[in-house]
């Protein structure tokens, strides 16, 4: 590669810090091993043969992979330290980060984490942080985009609520219940809940006396037995385990459940402290997904983006609501 890039054996030797005859011998040995001519030595600068062109192209990819492997081993051998800034939407901040941060600090005590509210911004360049974690689909941007975990919509209420009002047997029955309504950071109130079972699809427009852009605000009346809610399954693990919330309509799949996503600046992904966060977040959310409740349901599949998301978010940061 050095000989091809620099046009002569002597220039390649200077770049590599070795003697020129060594480069001659190594190239000759490679040609003998492969049984083809790689360098046309009759012209200056040296000209790679078609065999060499293909070989070097593939070799560049392999060397890039090797350097990344070396970097990852180096990161593991030294304790990451420094500051990282993480923007997060309300669902991630309220239901994922509290426990994750405690576990992360135990593993990486020398990293300082700064957590900021993302609001409606989903473009990392506008946020100005190293990373973004969100419940949803990030719009296209010049960054590393990663889905950490798929989620499942659950229709839940307190057992006392179901005892008073009865459990719905079909999605359409939800229209007769008072539902807690979530308003997205983009101003969309999610009133239409869409369900699927086998080849059937049902959409129901729900109503309720409470609308909020904070899931934690909805939790008070939900746990008090006053409303029904559609919630991300990873956000109610404890309530499902202790029985304070009971899920219904488990034979139906709620469509458009948002994944847990991560966005990272490309230029920072090889820094030990940023790599540590990405790898830890991936492992942490994967473990949550493996232990999801209720058990025994079909595997969670990647969900399609809803129409409101396509209208409001997918165009990217040029819109008023990126």
N, C-alpha and C positions, 0 to 999 in steps of 0.2 A: 504493500500500500504506500509506504513512504517513497519507494522508487517511482511509482506511477504518479503520485501527487507532486513530487519535486522535479521529475524529469531527468534525473541522472542518479547514478549510484553514489557519486561523491556527495551530492546534496542530501540524499537520503541518509548517508552515513553521518553527516554533520547534524542532521535533525535528531537522529537516534543516539548520537554520542558513541559511535563505534567506528572501527576502521573500515575504509572503503572495501578492501578485499573481503571482509566479513560479509558485507551486503552481497557482493558478487557470489560468494559461495552459497549463501542461504537461498538466493533466488535460483541458482543452478540446481541446488538440492531439491527445491520445491518442484521445479520443472521436471526433474528426473522422476520424482515420486508420482507426479500427476501424468507424466507421459505426454505433455504438450508444451509448446513454446509459449511463454507468457510475455516476454519483452522482445521487441524488435530493436536490436542493438545497432542496426546499420544507420540509424538517423539520430540526430540530436535536436531537441531533447528526445530521450527515449520514448518509444511509442508502445503502448500496451497492445497486445493482440486481442482479438475478440474474446478469446478464452479468458484473458486477464481482466477485461472489462467486466464480464459477468462474475468472475471470481471476487474481484475487489468490491463490487456492489454488495454481494452477499457477506463478505468479510466485514464490511462496515457495520452491518446490522448485528452480526455476532459480537463484534467488539463493543458496540453500544450496550448490548445485553450484559456483557461481561463487566463493563464499568459500573452498570447499575447494580449488579450483584455485589461487586466489591464495595460499593458505597453502602449498600444495605447491611453488609457484614460489619463495616466500619461503624455504622450508626449503632448496631447492636452491641459493639464492644466498648462504646463510650457512653457515659450517662448524658442524655440530652439535657440541655439547659437553655435558659433564655425566656423570652416573652412571646406568646402567641395571642392573637386577637381573634375571637370567634363571634360572628353575628348569628343570631338565632331567632326564629319566629316564636310566637307565644307557646305553641304546643310543645316544641322541643325544649324551650326554657323551663316550662312548668312541669313537664312530665318525664323528660329524659335526662336533662343535664344535672339536676340535683344529685341523684345517685351516681351518675357517671362521673361527675367531677370529683366526688369523694374517692371513688375507686382509682381514677386517673392520678390524683395527687399522691395516693399511696404508692403507686407504681413509679411515678416520675416526680419526685418531690422538688427537683430543681427547676421545673418549668412553671413560670407564672402565666396564668390564664386570665385574659380579660374578655368578659362576655358582654356583648352589646345587643340591644333590641334591634331587629332588622326592619320592623315596621312592614311596609309594603314593598320595600326594595329587595329585589332578588338578583341584582347585578353586582358581582363582587367588586368591580372597578368603582362603582358608585359608593358602595359601602365603605371601601377603604380598609377592610379587614383582611386578615390572612385567609380566613375560612368562613363559610356559611353553612349552617345546618338548619334544615327546614323539614316540615311535614308537607310534602308536595313535590311538584316537578319543577326543577329550575329551568328557566328559559335558556335557549342557546346563548353561549357567551364564550369568550376566549379564556377558558379555565378548565380545570379537570373536574368533570361531573361524575359523581358516583352514587349509585343507589345502595344504601346501607341495609335496608330491610323493607320488604313489602308488608303491608298492613291489611287488616280486615275490618270492615265496618261491623259494629255490633249494635243492635237495638236493645237498650237496657233501661231498667227502672228499678227502684227499690222494691223488695218483696211486698211491702205494705201497699205500694201503689197498685201492683198487679192484683192483690187481694181485694182491693176496693173496686177496681175498674175492669178486671178481667184481662186476660192475655189475648193479644191479637192472633188470629189463626192464619190470616193472609195479610200481605203488605197493605192492601187497601183498607184494612181495619184501622190502621194508624191514623187515618183521617178523622176518626172519632176521639182521638186522644189529644191531650195537651202536650205539645212537644217543645223542648228547648231548642232554639234555633241559633245556629252559629253564623256569624257574619265574618267573611274572610277579610284579610287586610286590604283587599281590593274593593270592598264595599258590597260584595255579593252575599245576600242572605240565602243560605242553602235550605230552601223550602221543598224542593223536589228531590225525593229520595227514590232511587231506581234500584229494582231488585231483579234477580234472574234465578230461575230454577229449571234445569233441563232446557227445554226449548221455549219456556215461557219467560216473558219479561213484563214486569209491572212497574209503573211509575205512580207514585202517590204524592200529592201536594199536601203537606202537613202544615198545621198552624199551632200557635202557642202564645202565651202571654209574656214570654221572656226571650229577648234577642240580645246577644252579646258577641263581641269579637274576642272574648277571653273564655277559653274552655273552663278555667278554674272558677269563674263567676257562675257558670251554669251548674257546676258541681254541687253547690249548696242546696238549691231546690231539688236537684236530682236525688241526692242522698236523703233528703228530707221526705221523699215520697210524693212530691208535688208535680213532677213532669216525667216525660219519657225523653230519652236522648239517643242520638246516633253518635257513637264514639269510636275512636281508633282503639283497636283491641289492646295495643301495647301501652295505652295510657290508663287502663283500668285493671291492671293485673292484680293489684292488692284487693280491690273491691270485689272482684270476681272470686278471689281465693277465700276471702272472709265472709262471703255471702251477702254483703251489703248492697250489691247490685246483681240483678238476675237477667241474663240475656234471653231473648225470644226470637222466633222466626229463624232458627239456626239451619233450617233446611233450605233457606234462601240465601243467595249471595248478594250483598250490597255492592253495587257497581261504583266505580270511581273512587275507591279508597286510596288516599294519597300515600306514597311511600315515604320513608325517612331518607332524605337525600343529603349529600355533602358536596360542597363546591370548594375547590382549593386553587390558589394561584399557582399556575404552572411553574413559575420561577422559584417557588418555595418548596415544592413537593419533595425535594431531596435533602432539605435541611433536617437534621435529626429531630428537632423539637416538633416540626410540622409533620414529619413522617410518623413520629410517635403518636400524635393525636389521631391521624388518619387510621393507622393500624389499630389503635386501641378502640376507636369509635366503631370500626368495622367489626371487631371481635365482640365488643359489648352488645351491639344491636343484634348480631347474629345469635348470641346466647339468649337474648330476650325473645327473639323469634322462635327459637327451638323450644322454649318453655312457655309459649303462648297458651292462653286459656280462652275458651274451654277447649279441652282436648278432644281428640277423636273426629275432628272435622276434616274436610278435604284440604289438601295443601293450598296455600295462598298463592294465587297467580298474579303476575304483574297486571295492574289495572290501567284501563284506558283513561286518557285525560277527559274531563267533562267539557261540555260545550262552553260553559262560562270561562273556563281556563283558556281555551283556545281563543276566545274573543278578547280577554283582558290581559293575559300574561304572555302568550306564546310569541307575540311579535317582538319581544325583547326590550332592551333598555331605551329604545327610541320612543316608546310610548310613554304616556304620563304615568302609567302604572307598570313598571317593568317587571 
